[in-house]
Protein backbone atom coordinates (compact mmCIF):
# COMPACT_ATOMS: atom_id res chain seq x y z
CA UNK A 1 0.00 0.00 0.00
CA UNK A 2 1.22 3.50 -0.78
CA UNK A 3 0.02 6.61 0.93
CA UNK A 4 -0.02 10.19 -0.22
CA UNK A 5 -0.54 12.90 2.36
CA UNK A 6 -2.01 16.12 1.04
CA UNK A 7 -3.78 19.22 2.25
CA UNK A 8 -7.48 18.60 2.72
CA UNK A 9 -9.91 21.44 2.12
CA UNK A 10 -13.32 21.43 3.73
CA UNK A 11 -16.37 22.08 1.61
CA UNK A 12 -16.81 25.41 3.34
CA UNK A 13 -13.39 26.56 2.16
CA UNK A 14 -14.08 25.50 -1.40
CA UNK A 15 -17.52 27.08 -1.54
CA UNK A 16 -17.12 30.48 0.10
CA UNK A 17 -19.15 32.34 -2.47
CA UNK A 18 -22.21 30.99 -4.21
CA UNK A 19 -23.70 31.57 -7.65
CA UNK A 20 -27.38 31.39 -8.42
CA UNK A 21 -27.94 29.33 -11.54
CA UNK A 22 -31.13 28.45 -13.38
CA UNK A 23 -31.83 24.74 -13.48
CA UNK A 24 -34.47 22.95 -15.52
CA UNK A 25 -35.41 19.43 -14.53
CA UNK A 26 -37.96 16.88 -15.57
CA UNK A 27 -40.82 17.19 -13.06
CA UNK A 28 -40.70 13.49 -12.07
CA UNK A 29 -36.93 13.69 -11.57
CA UNK A 30 -37.36 16.83 -9.46
CA UNK A 31 -39.98 15.16 -7.24
CA UNK A 32 -37.79 12.07 -6.76
CA UNK A 33 -34.72 14.17 -5.95
CA UNK A 34 -36.74 16.36 -3.56
CA UNK A 35 -38.00 13.25 -1.75
CA UNK A 36 -34.46 11.89 -1.52
CA UNK A 37 -33.21 15.23 -0.16
CA UNK A 38 -35.97 15.26 2.45
CA UNK A 39 -35.12 11.69 3.47
CA UNK A 40 -31.54 12.83 4.07
CA UNK A 41 -32.72 15.90 6.01
CA UNK A 42 -31.36 18.22 3.31
CA UNK A 43 -32.88 20.99 1.30
CA UNK A 44 -33.19 20.29 -2.41
CA UNK A 45 -30.53 22.90 -3.15
CA UNK A 46 -28.15 21.44 -0.57
CA UNK A 47 -28.74 17.95 -1.94
CA UNK A 48 -27.93 19.00 -5.51
CA UNK A 49 -24.85 20.91 -4.35
CA UNK A 50 -23.73 17.88 -2.32
CA UNK A 51 -24.09 15.55 -5.33
CA UNK A 52 -22.14 17.89 -7.59
CA UNK A 53 -19.41 18.40 -5.00
CA UNK A 54 -19.17 14.65 -4.43
CA UNK A 55 -18.56 14.13 -8.14
CA UNK A 56 -16.25 17.09 -8.70
CA UNK A 57 -14.44 16.44 -5.43
CA UNK A 58 -13.08 13.22 -6.93
CA UNK A 59 -11.06 15.18 -9.50
CA UNK A 60 -7.46 15.34 -8.24
CA UNK A 61 -6.07 18.83 -7.63
CA UNK A 62 -2.57 19.89 -8.72
CA UNK A 63 -0.96 18.79 -5.44
CA UNK A 64 -2.51 15.33 -5.71
CA UNK A 65 -1.54 15.01 -9.39
CA UNK A 66 2.07 15.84 -8.51
CA UNK A 67 2.08 13.30 -5.66
CA UNK A 68 0.64 10.61 -7.95
CA UNK A 69 3.32 11.32 -10.54
CA UNK A 70 6.07 11.11 -7.89
CA UNK A 71 4.73 7.75 -6.72
CA UNK A 72 4.63 6.45 -10.30
CA UNK A 73 8.30 7.42 -10.67
CA UNK A 74 9.13 5.39 -7.57
CA UNK A 75 9.64 8.33 -5.21
CA UNK A 76 7.25 7.07 -2.57
CA UNK A 77 7.34 5.11 0.62
CA UNK A 78 5.83 1.63 0.59
CA UNK A 79 3.67 1.02 3.62
CA UNK A 80 3.10 -2.63 4.41
CA UNK A 81 1.26 -2.04 7.70
CA UNK A 82 -0.64 1.21 8.17
CA UNK A 83 -0.81 0.93 11.97
CA UNK A 84 2.96 0.41 12.27
CA UNK A 85 3.59 3.33 9.92
CA UNK A 86 1.29 5.64 11.89
CA UNK A 87 2.99 4.59 15.14
CA UNK A 88 6.35 5.53 13.62
CA UNK A 89 5.29 9.12 12.99
C-alpha positions in Angstrom: 0.0 0.0 0.0 1.2 3.5 -0.8 0.0 6.6 0.9 0.0 10.2 -0.2 -0.5 12.9 2.4 -2.0 16.1 1.0 -3.8 19.2 2.3 -7.5 18.6 2.7 -9.9 21.4 2.1 -13.3 21.4 3.7 -16.4 22.1 1.6 -16.8 25.4 3.3 -13.4 26.6 2.2 -14.1 25.5 -1.4 -17.5 27.1 -1.5 -17.1 30.5 0.1 -19.2 32.3 -2.5 -22.2 31.0 -4.2 -23.7 31.6 -7.6 -27.4 31.4 -8.4 -27.9 29.3 -11.5 -31.1 28.5 -13.4 -31.8 24.7 -13.5 -34.5 23.0 -15.5 -35.4 19.4 -14.5 -38.0 16.9 -15.6 -40.8 17.2 -13.1 -40.7 13.5 -12.1 -36.9 13.7 -11.6 -37.4 16.8 -9.5 -40.0 15.2 -7.2 -37.8 12.1 -6.8 -34.7 14.2 -5.9 -36.7 16.4 -3.6 -38.0 13.2 -1.8 -34.5 11.9 -1.5 -33.2 15.2 -0.2 -36.0 15.3 2.5 -35.1 11.7 3.5 -31.5 12.8 4.1 -32.7 15.9 6.0 -31.4 18.2 3.3 -32.9 21.0 1.3 -33.2 20.3 -2.4 -30.5 22.9 -3.2 -28.1 21.4 -0.6 -28.7 17.9 -1.9 -27.9 19.0 -5.5 -24.8 20.9 -4.3 -23.7 17.9 -2.3 -24.1 15.6 -5.3 -22.1 17.9 -7.6 -19.4 18.4 -5.0 -19.2 14.7 -4.4 -18.6 14.1 -8.1 -16.2 17.1 -8.7 -14.4 16.4 -5.4 -13.1 13.2 -6.9 -11.1 15.2 -9.5 -7.5 15.3 -8.2 -6.1 18.8 -7.6 -2.6 19.9 -8.7 -1.0 18.8 -5.4 -2.5 15.3 -5.7 -1.5 15.0 -9.4 2.1 15.8 -8.5 2.1 13.3 -5.7 0.6 10.6 -7.9 3.3 11.3 -10.5 6.1 11.1 -7.9 4.7 7.7 -6.7 4.6 6.4 -10.3 8.3 7.4 -10.7 9.1 5.4 -7.6 9.6 8.3 -5.2 7.2 7.1 -2.6 7.3 5.1 0.6 5.8 1.6 0.6 3.7 1.0 3.6 3.1 -2.6 4.4 1.3 -2.0 7.7 -0.6 1.2 8.2 -0.8 0.9 12.0 3.0 0.4 12.3 3.6 3.3 9.9 1.3 5.6 11.9 3.0 4.6 15.1 6.3 5.5 13.6 5.3 9.1 13.0 
